[in-house]
Amino acid sequence: MRVVVLVEDYSGYESPFLAQHGVSFLIEKNGRRLLFDTGQSAYPVLYNMALLGIKPGSMDYIFLSHCHYDHTGGLLEILKAIGRRVPVIAHPTIFRRHFVTRPYLRDVGIPFRREDVEELAELYLTAEPVEIVEGIWSTGEIRDREDFERASIGVYTLKDGKVVEDELLDDMSIVAKTEEGLVVVSGCSHAGIVGIVKHAKRLTGEERVRAVIGGFHLIDASEGRIKRTVEEFKKLGVEEVYTGHCTGLRAEAEFMTAYGENFHKLHSGMVIEFGR
């Protein structure tokens, strides 16, 4: 199995790759290619693909971890670059109205309509876990969330004509079984990264967690929550951590202290390999 960081907030030291606030990963397993999220816009993703010698047309599937624009914004242009209809896997509520009100009313959800996507791809909208490639699953909706990971991030939606806090129930991740244990890939971990890892274990029946990759959304978390998250990772036996994007410097420092050489800061162009 191989995970390629196509775009991330950090480009790396002396790097030719482009960075952008957003995430896009390429996950390869059993000869199939899954594009995990599409960044904020397509240009840096496609630019970095070209540097890596990866052709957009080689994508077999696209997975959207949640509705936010920095994970979905590049979708339409990437679908056009792929040049054929591929499955796009996401949560059924991904096209809902999703917005912030501070410092002003602003939509931060997926920046186009369902109909726009359906013109270019086949939508697979499900809240349930689904095996996409043998040994690779969408986690489905994470319904069992850890109490200490429940936190408001000031986002809202509309329900029956009323403004209500959005719980981001559409937040889903990818979990893969490898010879070395589970590899969990998350976009922003709005469901809580500890809860996501526990869910991945229950879903697969696998106890060993080889690595957790992605944004952990601890950028505004309290010191207590950050420390608790690292402690829970150790209890869960997470062997290696690859993180960036919305994780935040304080949390990255805590993980680096706890994991040493088994902590890695994500950057555009990074290639991560597991097993033979």
C-alpha positions in Angstrom: 0.0 0.0 0.0 1.2 3.5 -0.8 -0.1 6.9 0.2 1.0 10.0 -1.8 0.4 13.5 -0.4 -0.8 15.4 -3.5 -1.5 18.6 -1.7 -1.2 19.8 1.9 -0.8 23.1 3.8 3.0 22.7 3.9 5.1 22.1 0.8 8.2 20.9 2.5 11.7 22.4 2.8 13.3 23.3 -0.6 10.4 21.6 -2.3 9.3 22.0 -5.9 5.7 21.0 -4.9 2.9 23.5 -4.3 1.1 23.8 -1.0 -2.5 25.0 -0.3 -4.8 25.1 2.7 -6.5 21.8 2.0 -5.8 18.1 1.6 -5.6 15.6 -1.2 -4.1 12.1 -0.9 -3.6 9.3 -3.4 -4.1 5.8 -1.9 -2.9 2.9 -3.9 -3.6 -0.8 -3.1 -4.1 -4.0 -5.1 -3.4 -2.1 -8.3 -6.2 0.4 -7.8 -6.0 4.2 -7.2 -8.3 6.1 -4.8 -8.1 9.9 -4.7 -8.9 11.0 -1.1 -10.2 14.6 -1.2 -9.4 17.1 -3.9 -8.0 20.2 -2.1 -9.4 23.7 -2.3 -8.8 23.9 -6.0 -7.5 21.6 -8.7 -4.5 23.5 -9.9 -2.0 22.5 -7.2 -3.2 19.0 -7.1 -2.8 18.5 -10.8 0.5 20.4 -10.8 1.9 18.1 -8.1 0.5 15.1 -9.9 2.5 16.1 -13.0 5.7 16.4 -10.9 5.1 13.0 -9.5 4.4 11.4 -12.9 0.9 10.6 -11.9 -1.8 10.9 -14.6 -5.2 12.1 -13.5 -6.8 9.5 -15.8 -5.3 6.7 -13.7 -7.7 7.4 -10.9 -10.3 4.7 -10.2 -12.3 6.3 -7.4 -12.7 9.5 -5.5 -13.5 9.7 -1.8 -14.7 12.9 -0.1 -14.1 12.9 3.6 -16.6 15.7 4.3 -18.2 18.8 2.8 -15.6 21.5 3.5 -14.4 23.6 0.5 -10.7 22.9 1.2 -11.4 19.2 0.7 -13.8 19.3 -2.1 -13.2 22.5 -4.1 -11.0 20.8 -6.8 -13.4 18.0 -7.6 -15.0 19.3 -10.8 -11.8 20.2 -12.5 -10.1 17.0 -11.4 -13.1 15.0 -12.8 -12.7 16.8 -16.1 -8.9 16.0 -16.1 -9.7 12.3 -15.4 -11.8 12.4 -18.5 -14.3 9.6 -17.7 -17.0 8.8 -15.2 -15.6 7.4 -11.9 -17.3 6.6 -8.6 -17.4 9.5 -6.1 -18.0 8.1 -2.6 -19.3 10.5 0.1 -21.9 11.0 2.8 -25.6 11.5 1.8 -25.6 15.0 3.5 -22.5 16.4 1.8 -24.5 18.8 -0.4 -26.4 20.4 2.5 -26.1 24.2 3.3 -23.0 24.6 5.5 -21.8 28.0 6.7 -20.1 30.2 9.3 -21.4 33.5 10.7 -18.2 35.0 12.0 -16.8 37.4 11.1 -19.7 37.4 8.5 -22.1 34.9 6.9 -20.0 32.7 4.5 -20.6 29.4 2.9 -17.7 26.9 3.7 -19.3 23.8 2.3 -18.9 22.0 -1.0 -18.8 24.8 -3.6 -21.1 23.3 -6.3 -24.3 21.5 -6.7 -25.0 17.7 -6.7 -26.1 18.1 -10.3 -22.7 19.5 -11.3 -21.0 16.4 -10.0 -23.6 14.0 -11.5 -22.8 15.4 -15.0 -19.2 14.1 -14.6 -19.2 11.2 -12.2 -21.2 8.4 -10.5 -22.2 9.4 -7.0 -22.2 6.7 -4.2 -23.7 8.5 -1.2 -23.9 6.4 1.9 -23.5 6.8 5.6 -22.6 3.1 6.0 -19.1 1.6 5.7 -18.3 0.3 2.3 -15.4 -1.7 1.0 -14.1 0.2 -2.0 -11.1 -1.9 -2.9 -10.3 -5.3 -1.2 -8.9 -4.3 2.2 -9.8 -0.6 2.0 -13.1 0.7 3.6 -14.8 3.9 4.0 -15.5 4.1 7.8 -19.0 5.4 7.1 -20.5 7.9 9.6 -18.7 7.8 13.0 -21.7 7.7 15.4 -19.8 6.7 18.6 -17.9 9.9 19.3 -15.6 10.4 22.3 -17.0 12.9 24.9 -13.6 14.7 25.2 -13.5 15.2 21.4 -16.9 16.9 21.2 -16.3 20.6 20.4 -18.0 23.3 18.5 -16.2 24.8 15.6 -18.8 27.5 14.9 -20.4 26.0 11.8 -24.1 25.9 11.0 -26.7 24.4 8.7 -30.4 24.8 8.0 -33.0 22.4 9.3 -36.8 23.0 8.8 -36.0 26.7 8.1 -34.0 27.2 11.3 -30.3 27.8 11.8 -28.8 24.9 13.8 -25.3 24.0 14.8 -23.8 21.5 12.2 -22.4 18.4 13.9 -20.5 17.4 10.7 -22.0 13.9 10.7 -20.7 13.6 7.1 -17.1 13.3 8.4 -15.8 10.0 7.2 -12.3 8.4 6.9 -10.6 5.6 5.1 -9.2 2.5 6.8 -6.9 0.0 5.1 -5.8 -3.5 6.3 -2.1 -4.1 5.5 0.3 -6.9 6.5 1.6 -4.5 9.2 -1.7 -3.5 10.7 -4.3 -0.8 10.0 -3.6 2.4 8.2 -6.2 5.1 9.0 -6.4 8.1 6.7 -8.5 11.1 7.8 -9.2 14.5 6.2 -10.0 16.8 9.2 -11.2 14.3 11.9 -14.2 16.4 12.8 -15.7 13.2 14.3 -12.6 13.0 16.6 -9.5 11.2 15.6 -9.5 8.9 18.7 -13.1 7.9 18.0 -12.2 7.3 14.3 -9.3 5.0 15.2 -11.5 3.0 17.7 -14.2 2.8 15.0 -11.7 1.5 12.5 -10.6 -1.3 14.9 -14.2 -2.3 15.4 -15.0 -2.2 11.7 -12.1 -4.4 10.7 -11.6 -6.6 13.7 -7.9 -5.7 13.6 -6.1 -4.5 16.7 -2.7 -3.4 15.4 -2.7 0.2 14.2 0.3 0.7 11.9 -0.2 4.4 11.2 -2.7 7.3 11.3 -2.4 9.9 8.6 -4.2 13.2 8.1 -5.5 16.4 9.8 -6.6 15.9 13.4 -8.3 19.3 13.8 -6.6 20.2 17.1 -5.5 23.6 16.0 -7.9 25.4 18.5 -8.0 22.5 21.1 -7.2 23.0 24.7 -3.9 21.7 26.1 -5.9 19.1 28.0 -7.6 17.7 24.9 -4.3 17.6 23.0 -2.5 15.7 25.8 -5.5 13.3 26.1 -5.4 12.6 22.4 -1.7 11.7 22.5 -2.3 9.5 25.5 -5.2 7.7 23.8 -3.1 7.1 20.7 -0.5 5.4 22.9 -3.1 3.3 24.6 -4.6 2.3 21.2 -1.1 1.2 20.1 -0.8 3.6 17.2 2.7 3.0 16.0 3.3 5.9 13.6 1.8 9.4 13.1 1.7 11.5 10.0 -0.2 14.7 10.5 -0.5 18.3 9.4 -3.2 20.6 7.8 -5.6 21.5 10.7 -3.7 19.7 13.5 -1.9 22.8 14.7 1.6 23.4 15.9 1.0 22.8 19.6 -0.5 19.4 18.9 2.2 18.5 16.4 4.8 19.4 19.0 3.1 17.1 21.5 3.0 14.2 19.0 6.6 14.8 18.1 7.6 14.7 21.7 5.7 11.5 22.3 6.6 9.7 19.1 10.1 10.9 18.2 11.2 9.5 14.9 7.8 7.9 14.4 6.2 11.3 14.1 6.1 12.8 10.6 4.8 16.2 9.4 2.9 15.9 6.2 3.9 17.9 3.2 3.0 18.0 -0.5 4.9 15.3 -2.5 5.4 13.0 0.5 5.3 9.3 -0.3 4.4 6.8 2.4 4.7 3.1 1.8 3.5 0.1 3.9 4.2 -3.6 3.5 5.7 -5.3 0.5 
